[in-house]
């Protein structure tokens, strides 16, 4: 992708550098560095900028945090949250490019990406001149909700070792907010850079049940109750009427839907059997992702069946992305029966 930036003034010609406000404003307000016109200039991993006839072009390579707005639970020594998205990877806090909270319980840092994004990776640069161990236990959360300051959002990963550079694979997560929280008492959170590699997600959530066009399979079949029955569009949940699936009694039975493409899933609805045995579904897990490994049961977790008091259960998957939607029932001697699965979302591209 290329975006044309009109030069703000004659001094811009022959220069390249970082732009601190959105491209659409056509203004460059930060410091820019001398550059020979016509040659390529690379500003870290984020943007390539060229100067041609007094015009600036940039090419995005995916770090959308660079254009976001950062905030944190508190600020110490003037080390504000936006230092972690300033484009400077210097990990020496004395050089003024690392954020720093006050010592407190459960300190956090958050970047608002300004729109819903499909996140592939999050990269964190830790302080290296001292105190590297402070970041141990920090959690990376991604979603669209600010409830509980965003700490209740989907967990992408947790920092479990001391290093200066961490990369987390968040493939399958969709959200506007990326949150880093450090659980515990009397903690200090320092971040020298946070990079979020993502692309903008479709704005249309989708009101059509996309499961109907998919292809279903399951771990085993009992008495002809095939996997396809769960996506036949019939929510009748009386077994005798022939619209519910049924596996054989086995260890960890599963059911899988292939959407035939990657979708951003907002909601999954499950209609349970009601004429008997509704309690069999307790503990069932809904997974969404692109990997067929372990029959798809190792993909991201959307939710778990905790109650079977109603006929239909609805799970908010908060924009998890994937081709496969799995329902698996962990444990020995289990039977998985599903009378209907509905999936709502939008194509990721």
C-alpha positions, -999 to +999 in steps of 0.1 A: +000+000+000+013+035-009-001+068+004+009+101-011+019+128+014+019+164+001+050+182+015+041+207+042+067+232+032+098+237+010+121+224+038+105+189+036+121+183+002+151+160+005+141+148+040+125+117+054+114+106+088+086+096+112+052+112+111+035+116+145-001+121+133-023+101+109-014+102+072-048+116+062-038+150+078-010+154+052+012+170+078+046+159+093+052+174+127+080+154+142+117+156+135+128+146+101+163+136+090+183+148+059+180+124+030+191+124-007+161+128-030+151+098-050+168+073-026+150+050-003+149+057+034+139+030+059+126+042+093+130+011+115+105-017+106+076+006+101+076+027+070+096+032+039+096+068+028+107+082-005+110+118-016+101+124-053+095+159-067+088+174-033+063+147-024+066+120+003+054+084-001+052+058+026+047+021+025+033+004+056+048-029+068+022-035+095+030-020+129-003-003+136+006+005+172+028+033+157-004+052+148-023+044+180-029+062+213-013+048+244-023+052+281-012+035+313-024+030+349+001+056+362+033+074+352+065+078+371+096+099+362+076+115+333+080+082+314+046+084+296+028+055+279+034+069+244+071+063+247+063+026+240+050+034+206+074+062+196+092+040+170+124+039+191+136+005+201+164+018+225+161-004+256+181+018+279+156+036+300+180+065+307+177+074+270+141+085+275+122+060+252+107+036+278+074+039+296+073+035+334+044+032+358+045+039+395+048+009+419+013-003+423-010-033+422-017-048+388-002-019+367-012-018+330-004-002+297-028+000+267-028+011+231-060+021+212-056+011+176-086+034+167-103+006+148-109-032+149-078-050+136-069-086+129-037-091+150-010-114+138+019-106+162+028-085+192+064-076+199+076-062+232+110-046+239+120-049+276+143-026+295+179-039+294+200-015+314+185-029+347+154-045+362+146-068+333+129-093+357+102-068+365+082-078+334+079-114+344+042-125+344+030-097+322-001-106+302-010-095+267-048-091+261-066-082+229-102-073+222-128-045+218-139-042+254-126-018+280-145-036+308-121-040+338-097-017+319-095-044+292-080-070+315-109-094+308-101-095+271-088-125+253-053-135+265-027-137+237+003-147+259+022-143+291+059-134+296+074-163+314+112-157+310+136-128+313+147-113+280+149-080+262+128-090+232+095-110+231+073-119+201+038-133+206+018-151+180-017-137+183-030-150+150-067-154+153-073-124+177-093-094+166-096-062+185-092-025+189-072-025+222-040-042+230-034-043+268-004-054+288-011-060+325+013-071+352-007-090+379+004-088+415+011-064+443+037-036+443+046-041+406+063-017+381+056-020+344+082-007+320+080-010+282+106+003+258+086-005+227+054-023+218+048-032+182+014-046+169+014-062+135-021-063+122-044-053+094-077-036+096-107-059+101-140-057+082-164-033+099-194-055+090-199-081+117-223-103+096-259-113+103-259-144+082-253-179+097-221-188+078-221-223+092-247-233+067-222-231+038-195-251+056-185-287+058-189-307+091-171-337+104-168-354+138-147-380+157-172-408+153-209-413+143-236-433+162-267-446+145-263-424+114-264-391+134-238-374+111-219-342+117-239-325+089-270-325+110-257-297+132-256-273+102-288-283+084-306-251+095-330-271+117-329-262+154-353-289+165-336-304+195-356-336+200-333-365+190-361-386+176-368-360+149-334-367+133-317-333+133-291-339+161-256-353+158-243-381+180-208-395+185-200-429+200-190-430+236-152-422+235-124-402+250-125-365+240-151-366+212-151-337+189-171-320+161-155-297+135-168-271+110-147-261+080-158-226+069-137-230+037-120-197+043-108-175+072-136-157+090-137-132+119-162-149+142-183-127+165-208-153+178-213-190+180-247-205+190-252-241+201-285-257+204-284-286+228-306-318+230-336-313+252-356-346+252-329-361+274-292-361+284-287-323+281-260-325+308-237-345+285-227-312+269-213-297+301-176-289+298-176-287+260-151-262+245-155-241+214-122-235+195-116-213+165-085-210+143-067-220+111-048-250+123-061-285+116-036-299+141-051-321+167-083-321+146-085-283+152-089-287+190-056-268+197-069-236+182-079-205+203-106-210+229-138-190+224-158-204+254-168-234+275-202-248+283-208-241+320-245-245+321-272-264+302-302-246+316-314-233+283-319-249+249-296-226+230-263-212+243-246-181+228-208-175+230-192-141+223-159-150+205-148-113+203-136-115+168-115-147+169-104-155+133-101-189+117-113-214+092-122-241+117-148-240+144-145-269+168-166-283+196-147-308+217-157-325+249-127-334+271-128-365+292-132-403+291-165-421+281-181-390+266-209-386+241-211-354+220-246-345+207-253-312+189-287-302+175-275-271+157-244-249+154-247-213+142-217-192+134-218-154+127-190-134+113-173-118+083-147-129+058-113-117+071-102-102+038 
